[in-house]
Amino acid sequence: MLKTKDNIFFKNYIVFIDQGLVSLGNFIISILIVKFSGLQTFGVFSFYWLIYILITNIQKSLIITPLLTNSPNVSEQNKDYFFGHLNIVQFLFASFFLIIIIFFSKTYLIIENMFGLSSNLFQQDLIQKFAIIVFLSTFFNFLRKEFFSKKFQVTALFLDIIVYFLIIGGLIFFKDYLEVDQIFNVFILSYAIAFLIYMFNLKNYKYSLSSFKRYFRQNWSLAKWMFSGSVFNNISNTLLFFNLGVVLGPSVLGAVRACYQLANSCNIFFQAFENFWLFLISDDLKKDVKQMNKNLFDQIKNFLLILMPFMFAMIYFADFILPIFFTSEILPFTKIYIFMLLLIPILFINYPFEFALNVLQKPQAFFYVSILVFFITLLLSKYLILEYQVLGFGIILSSFHVVPAIVLYIFYLYYFKKKKVLNENT
């Protein structure tokens, strides 16, 4: 039975509304690109977006996760210095990827002219615009997470409304000639507005060398493991979809990515967890490790009871839903869409155990899991896709969810029991 008393999902409804807006916005963006541009253009866009996801997940591991995990333990008088330190790291991060991507565009142009290569994916103009998108959007990501950590949920919601309204409105406005180049222009304009808001927020930061050193050491002890794991985890994801596109073509890649986006609409709340659940697990641990464990599993059961009816409804109406959101071209991929939906509950379970391990100061577990998934993908993904086509892709995709769920659960039980014994002996 669903427990409503002290249910974190009901208590943090604004955070869920915001994440619902973000996930719905991303979903609508995918639909509009497919509708107005076709699967071929969406396939090219998806290729770049896989790289974008890789970069934003690196940002999450280096900056966002330390921000959300460590900020509750920083005193109020030092909060501005804490965020000032992270802002310096954020600026260096964004500038680094801007330079790297532009350098790649220049280098690839030389190689292309030298060997007479031609590619619809690697066009210098697209790469340079993509670099600007990455630069601007990382400041948007940083700012919204800062708002959540300071409990300015309504401000974060307002920021997301502005950005997604501009992106969706721009795609609709340019629908008659919506190619990848124009799509990137829309994203640049939208994130530029968010960057201006970020500039106004700079006055809230403070800087000192001593605080930078202190918070760098504190954040790096967590970030080094999350970063290493994120690199391997996202390389695995990128490699999987890259192999799918290379072996089966951009149209199949576009169709599968469209199904993936639609299936993930069932987990619209998952990304919201980090905006509040880390705080709650940390508070529970300060009080009693046994209570932390009980609350963790209670909330897992609560959310699974909320999730399952939506998931099964999407499975039952799959043949009806897919053509509505996309085109009849995507119907042959209904089975892979249903398979992705069945993996959603397993994907959810990864989040609370990852959060709990971070709070227990054992983030290396995430790194070990990511290494394991990376080698599975590297050794098997291309072979399975060549041998079994989309089914092979589905087999590897399932390992992305099942393997981490099992391994993280084992790590959590081990470290929880150690913590419980330690508390009982003190």
N, C-alpha and C positions, 0 to 999 in steps of 0.2 A: 504493500500500500504506500502511496506517495505521502511522504511526511512534509507538511507545510510549515511546522514550527521550526524556526531558526534555519529555514532553507535558504542557502546562500544564493540560489538562482532567482528566488523571488525578492530577496533583500536588495540585490544589485540589478534591478530591472533596467535602470538607465544605461548601464554598461551593456546589457544585452540588446537594448534598443539600438544603441550605437553600432554594435557589431552586426546586428541584423541589417542595419542600413548599409554598412560596408560590404558585407557578403552579398546582399541583394544588389547593391550597386555594381559589384564585380560581375555578378551573374548577368545583369541587364547589359553591361558593356559587352560581354561575350556574345549575347544574343544579337545585339545590334550590329556588331561587326560581321557575324555570320549572315544575318538577314540582308544587310546592305552591301556586303563585299564578297560573300561566298566563302566556302571552306578553304579555297586556295590562299586567299589573303589572310584568313584567320590562321592558317597553318604557319605563314611567315611571321605574323604577329606573335603567335604562340612560341615560335622559336626564340624570338627576342625576349619574350616574357619569362621563359624558362631561365634565361641568364639573369633577368631582373629579380626573379624569386631567389636565385642563388645569392645575389648581392644583398638583398634585404634580409635574408636569413643569416648571413654573416654579420650584418648590422645588429640583428637581434641578439646574436651570441656575444658580440663584443661590447655592445652599448645598452641595448634595451633590457636584456635579462639582468645584468648587474644593476641597472637603474631601478627596476621593479623589485628586485630581491633585497638590495642593500639600503635603499632609501628609507624604509620604515625604521631602520636602526640608527639613522642620522638625526642628531638633535636639531631642533628648529633653528637655532642660531647659526648652524653650519650648513643648512640645506642649500643656501644660495651658492656656497663654495662647492658643495657636492655636485650641483647641476652645472656650475661653471667649469669644473673639471671635465665632466662628461661632454659639455658643449665643445671644448677644445678637441677632444677625441672625435666627436661627431664631425667637426669641420675638416680635420685631417683625413678622416675616413672618406667623406664625400669628395674631397679634392683628389685623393689618391685614385679613386675609380674613374673620376672625370678624365684625369690625365692618362690613365692606362687604356681606357676605351678609345680615346681620340688617337693615342699612339698606335693602337691596333689598326684603326681605320687608315692611317697614313701608311703604315707598314704593308697592310693588305693591298692597298692601291699600287704600291711599288711591285709587289709580287704578282699582282694581276696583270700589270703592264708588261712585266718581264716574261711571263709564261703564257700570256694570252688567255688567262682564265676569265670566266664570266659566271656570276651567280646572282640569282634573285634575292638570296638571303643577305649576302655581304656587299651592300652598296654603301659607298663612303658617306653619302648624304644621310642615309638611314642610321648608320652607326654613330655619326656625330650627334644627330638628334636624340638618339637613344642615350648617349652619354649625358646630355643635358637633362633628360628625364630622370636618370639615376641620381644625378647631383641634387636636383630640386626635391625629388620625392623623399630622399633620406632625411631631409630637414623636416618635412611634413610628418614622417613616421616618428621622428625624435620628439617633436613638439606635442603630438597627440598623446604619446606615452607619458611625457612629463605631466601633462594635464591630469591623466588618470592617477599617477602616483601622488599628486597633490590633492586628489579627490575633487578636481574640477571637471566632473563628468559631463555637465551640461555644456561647458566650453568646448570640450573635445567633440561632443555631438554636433555642436554648431559648426566647428571647423570641418568635420566630415561632410556635413550637409552642403557646405559651400563647394568643396572640391568635387564631390560626386555629381552635384547639380551641374557644374560647369562641364565635366567630362561627358556626361550623358547628353546634356543639351547640345554640346559641340558636335557629337557624333550624329545626332538627329539633324542638326543644321546642315552638315556637309554630306548627308546620306546619298545624294545623287552622284557624288564623285569621291567616295570614301575608299581611298587606297591607304596602304601602310604609312606612306609619307604624311598624309593628312591626319591620320589617326594620331601619329606622334606629335603633330602640331597642337592638336587638341589637348593632349596630356601635358605638354610643355606649358601652355597657357594656364591650365588649371593648377598645376603644381607651383607655378610662378606666383600665383595669388597667395597660396599657402606659405611660400617663402617670404613674402612681404609681411605676413602676420608673424612669422618667426622673427623677422628683423625687429619688429616692435617689442618682442618679448626679451630681447637681448639685455635690456636695462635691468632685468631681474637677476642676472648672474653676477657673481663676485669671483675674483681670482686671487690666488696667492700660490707661491711656489711650494710652501709647506703643505697646504691642503691638496695641491695637485699630487705630490708624492704620496701622501697618506691614502688618498682615495684611489690613486692608480694601483697601489699594492693591494688594497682591499678588493677592488673590482676585478683586477687581473687574476686573482686566485680562483675566481669563479669563471671569468671570461675565457681563460686559456683552454679550459676543458670544453666549454660550450662552443667556442670558436672552432677548435679542432674537430669536434664531433659534427658541427654544422657544415664544415667544409666537405667532409666525407659524405654526410647524409645528402647534401644538396647536389654534390657531384654525381652521386648514385641516381638521384631523381632526374637530373639533366641528362645523364648518360642513357638512362632508360628511354626517355622520350626522344632523345637524339637518334638512338638506334632504331626506334620505331619509325621516325621520319625518313631516315636514310634507307631502311630496308623496304618499307611499304609506301613511302612517298608523302608529300605535304598534305594531300587531301585526307589520307587516313589519319595522319597526325592531327589535323584540324578537327576531324570528326571525333577522335578519341579524346582530345582536349576539351571539346564541347561537352561530351558526356561526363568527363571528369568534373568540369565546372558545374554542371547541373546536379550531379550526385553530391558534390560538396555543398550545395545549397541546404542539404539536410543537416550539415554541421555548422550552421551560421553562427552558433554561439561559441564554438570551440576557442576561437582566437580571443574571445572576451575573458576566458578563464584567467589568463596571466595578469589581467588588469586588476584582479581583486583576490584570486585564490592564493597567490603567494603570500599576501599579507595575512590571510586567515590561517593558513597552515603554520606560518611563523609564530603567530599569536598562540595557537594551540600548543605548539611545541614548548613555548616558554612556560605554559601552565602545567602541562602533563603530557608526556609522550603517548600514554595509553589513550588519552582523550583525543589526541591528534589522529591516531590510527582509527578510532571509532568514527570520528566525524568524517574522515576521508572516505571510508567505505560507505557510510550513510549517504553522503552526497553523490557518490558514484551510482548507487542504487537509485537515488532520486532522479538523477538525470537520465539514466537508462529508461526509466518508466516514462519520462517525458518524450524521449527520443523515438522509442520503438513504434508507436502508432504513426508518426509522421513518415518514418522510413518505410514501413510496410505499405502505406497508402501510395507512396511514390513508386514502389515496386509494382503494385497491383495495376496502377494506371500508366505504366511505362509507355506502352504503345500509343497512348493518347497524348501524353505529356510531351514526348520528344518532338513530334511534328509541329506542335503548337509553338514551341520555343525556337525551333530551328527550321529545317526543311525536311521533306520526305527523303532526301539523300542520306539522312542519318539513321533511318530505321534499321538498316542491316547491322547497326552497332548497338541494338537494344540489349542484347545479352551482356555485353561488356559494361553497359550502364547499370544493369541490375546487379552484376557482380561487384561493381564499385560501391553500390549502396549497401550491400551485405558486409562490406568491410568497415563501414562507418562506425559501428559500436566498438570495434577493436581499436580503431584510430582514437576514439574518445578516451579509452582506458589508458592510453599512453600518457596523456596530459597530467592527471593527478599524480601518477608515480614519478614522472619527471620533476614536477614541482616539489614533491615531498623530498626527493633525493637532493635537490638543490638546497632546500631549507636545512636538511641534515648535513650539508656541506660535503656531499658526495657526488658532484657533477661529473666525475670521471666515468660514472656508469653510462651516461649518455654517449660519451666518446667511444667506449668499448662496443656499445650497440651499433653505432654508426660505422665503425670499422668492419664489423661483421656483415652489415647490409651492403657496404661498398664492395667487399670481395664477392659476395653472392651476385651482385649486379655485374661486376666486371667480368666474372668468369662465365656467367650463364645467360645474361640478357640477350646478347646478339644471337647466340646459338638458338635459344628458345624461340625468339621472334622469327628467325629464318626457318626454323623447323615447324613451328606451330602457328605462325602469323600472330593475329591478335590474341589468341588463347595463350601463347607464350608470354606476351606482354602481361596478361592478367595473372599468370603464375608468379612472375617477378614482382608485380605490384602487390600481390598478397603478402609476399615476404617482407615488404616495407612496413606492413602493419602488424603481422602476426609475430615475427621474430622480435621486434622491440617490445611488444606487449609482454611476451613471456620473459625475456631477459630482464627488463626493467622491474617486473614484479618480483623476480627472484632476488635481484639486488636490493629492492626495497625491504623485503622480508628479512634479509640478512642484516642490513644496517639498522632496521627498526628494532630487531631483537637485541642487537648489541647496545643500542641506545637505552633500551628498557632495562637491561641488566646493569648498565652503568648507573642509571638513575636509582635503581633499587639498592645498589651498593654504596651510594653516597648519602 
